[in-house]
Amino acid sequence: MIVFLGEDDERQYLYPPEFHRGFFRLAVGLEDTDDLMRDIDHALVEAGFEV
């Protein structure tokens, strides 16, 4: 699961100040590292990022 917490997110106080400008939180379970990396690469390409 990937969650974006933006600058105005009410949960920002839960994180250190350096994260208050917005960040992505990636939570993964126990799965094969190669599968996970392929999934992330695929999602970034679909979103228009160069991998």
C-alpha positions in Angstrom: 0.0 0.0 0.0 1.3 3.4 -0.9 -0.1 6.5 0.8 0.7 10.1 0.0 0.6 12.5 2.9 0.6 16.0 1.6 1.6 19.3 3.3 -1.9 19.9 4.7 -2.5 16.3 5.9 -3.8 16.3 9.5 -1.5 13.3 10.3 1.7 15.2 9.6 2.2 15.8 13.4 2.9 12.0 13.7 6.1 12.3 11.7 9.4 14.3 12.1 9.4 17.9 10.8 11.6 17.0 7.7 8.6 15.0 6.4 6.0 17.8 6.7 6.4 19.0 3.1 4.7 15.8 1.9 6.0 12.3 1.4 5.0 8.8 0.2 4.6 6.0 2.7 5.2 2.5 1.4 4.0 -0.4 3.4 4.7 -3.9 2.2 4.2 -7.4 3.6 6.4 -10.4 3.2 6.9 -10.9 -0.5 9.7 -11.6 -2.9 11.9 -8.5 -3.3 12.2 -8.9 -7.1 8.4 -9.1 -7.4 8.0 -6.0 -5.3 10.6 -4.0 -7.4 8.9 -5.1 -10.6 5.5 -3.9 -9.3 7.0 -0.6 -8.2 8.8 -0.1 -11.5 5.6 -0.9 -13.4 3.5 1.5 -11.4 6.1 4.3 -11.9 6.1 3.7 -15.7 2.3 3.7 -15.8 2.3 7.0 -13.9 4.7 8.5 -16.5 8.0 8.3 -14.7 11.1 7.1 -16.3 12.6 4.0 -14.5 
